[in-house]
Amino acid sequence: MQGHHVYKTNDIETASSIKLVVMLYSGAVRFTQLAIDAINQKNYEKANENIIKTQNIVGELLSSLNFEAGEISNTLSQLYLYIHRRLLEANLQKKSDILQEVSEILQNLKSAWDELLNKEENNTLEIKNINISG
């Protein structure tokens, strides 16, 4: 497991900001799904742990917003606050349907950021393939 940790740490340290956001969304989706599974199994302690992990990730996404970047930051801020509120409700009420709603929102956001990441990686590949030696 130590080798996996070293690889993951290196992956995080060398990732672009877009890739980091995608990684955060991936984690949020994964922990939300684990919380849904735990609620369905009536393992409320495990559900609580995973909901808190998702809340922490959403908090990171919120704190990383650059409000000088325009209206998109305000829109994302409101969406993250909504997600956070729904996570609280799901945790208090132990309702997996609320978590399913959150998971769908997070998956849609992740898909949009995946597209940005693909464009970024394609641009990087195009730049690397330019012959500047003449």
Helices and strands as residue ranges (DSSP letters): H 2-14, H 17-40, H 44-63, G 67-69, H 71-93, H 96-128
